[in-house]
Amino acid sequence: MVRVADPFLSPDTTIAVVGARGFVGGGVDRLLRERGHDPLALDLGDDLRQLRDVDVVLSATGRPHLLTAEYLRDHHLLVVDSGFVPHPDGPRGDVAPDAARTPAAITPVPGGIGPVEMAVLAERLTLTVAPDLASWRYLGTDASSERTTTAHQDVAAQRDPATPRDLSPAPEHRYRSGHHPRPVRTRHRPCESHPHPWRCGRPAHNRALPA
């Protein structure tokens, strides 16, 4: 959650953590304080109308639709919703549907914080074998660009510091409705190391079979 919020935070940004005494919210509150911020810590029994006075809201309560339009305003720079409660109609987050379009930016449920958590866990695993790699960074929203992180440029630059970073917008790939391109498989002669008759990925093993 803090990784996603970073591009929106400055020394003057006011932040609120909802669910600050919980396991997830407590960790978020601690990380923010370690980085020099002084978040407003809210939990069960606190007046959530205080959220109206902050710039960024990080919510980790697990209570579906707790944050309604009564609490969220259009001046909020970012609302991070880490709630995920299964429901027959689809998972529900902490933010109510009537408030989801109010903030300037908000993480969706599903597909918001969950993938970021997986990326951070993968990073931690990678750093156990490659401790010199720097952490990936979320670059925030940018209407002129589709990029979201610097991960692939960071890896290339750290392997070769002379490698320039390409920060141009990612190319857009559009396909006809219902058309999904599939990888072309090439038959090859079975070899001792790769006996399967489909392409194994090594050029030397991809000799085409006669028709």
Backbone hydrogen bonds, N-H to C=O, Kabsch-Sander energy under -0.5 kcal/mol:
donor,donor_aa,acceptor,acceptor_aa,energy
5,A,1,M,-1.9
6,D,2,V,-1.7
8,F,5,A,-2.1
9,L,5,A,-0.5
9,L,6,D,-1.6
13,T,10,S,-1.6
16,A,56,V,-2.2
17,V,40,L,-2.8
18,V,16,A,-0.6
18,V,58,L,-2.8
19,G,17,V,-0.5
19,G,42,L,-2.6
20,A,17,V,-0.7
20,A,42,L,-2.3
22,G,19,G,-1.8
25,G,60,A,-0.5
26,G,22,G,-2.2
27,G,23,F,-1.2
28,V,24,V,-2.1
29,D,25,G,-2.6
30,R,26,G,-2.1
31,L,27,G,-2.4
32,L,28,V,-2.3
33,R,29,D,-1.9
34,E,30,R,-2.2
35,R,31,L,-1.2
36,G,33,R,-1.5
37,H,32,L,-2.5
40,L,15,I,-3.2
41,A,39,P,-0.7
42,L,17,V,-2.8
42,L,40,L,-0.6
46,D,43,D,-2.4
48,L,46,D,-0.8
50,Q,47,D,-1.6
51,L,48,L,-1.9
52,R,49,R,-1.4
53,D,50,Q,-1.6
54,V,51,L,-1.5
55,D,14,T,-1.8
56,V,14,T,-2.1
57,V,78,L,-2.4
58,L,16,A,-2.9
59,S,57,V,-0.5
59,S,80,V,-3.0
60,A,18,V,-2.7
65,H,93,G,-2.8
66,L,63,R,-1.4
66,L,94,D,-0.5
67,L,94,D,-3.0
68,T,66,L,-0.9
71,Y,68,T,-1.8
72,L,68,T,-1.7
76,H,73,R,-1.4
77,L,55,D,-2.2
78,L,55,D,-1.1
79,V,105,A,-1.7
80,V,57,V,-2.9
81,D,79,V,-0.6
82,S,59,S,-2.3
82,S,80,V,-0.7
85,V,92,R,-2.2
90,G,87,H,-2.4
92,R,85,V,-2.4
96,A,67,L,-2.9
99,A,96,A,-1.8
100,A,96,A,-0.8
100,A,97,P,-0.7
102,T,99,A,-1.5
104,A,76,H,-2.7
107,T,79,V,-1.8
112,G,108,P,-0.5
113,I,81,D,-0.5
116,V,112,G,-0.9
117,E,113,I,-2.6
118,M,114,G,-1.9
119,A,115,P,-2.1
120,V,116,V,-2.4
121,L,117,E,-2.4
122,A,118,M,-2.4
123,E,119,A,-2.2
124,R,120,V,-2.4
125,L,121,L,-2.0
126,T,122,A,-2.4
127,L,123,E,-2.7
128,T,124,R,-0.8
128,T,125,L,-0.7
129,V,125,L,-0.5
129,V,126,T,-1.4
130,A,126,T,-1.9
133,L,130,A,-1.8
139,L,148,T,-2.6
145,S,142,D,-1.9
150,T,137,R,-1.2
154,D,150,T,-3.0
155,V,151,A,-2.1
156,A,152,H,-1.8
157,A,153,Q,-2.7
158,Q,154,D,-2.2
159,R,155,V,-1.6
160,D,156,A,-2.0
163,T,160,D,-2.7
166,D,164,P,-0.5
167,L,165,R,-0.9
174,R,172,E,-0.6
179,H,176,R,-2.5
180,H,178,G,-0.6
185,R,183,P,-0.5
188,H,197,P,-1.5
189,R,207,R,-0.9
191,C,194,H,-1.4
205,H,202,R,-2.2
206,N,203,P,-1.7
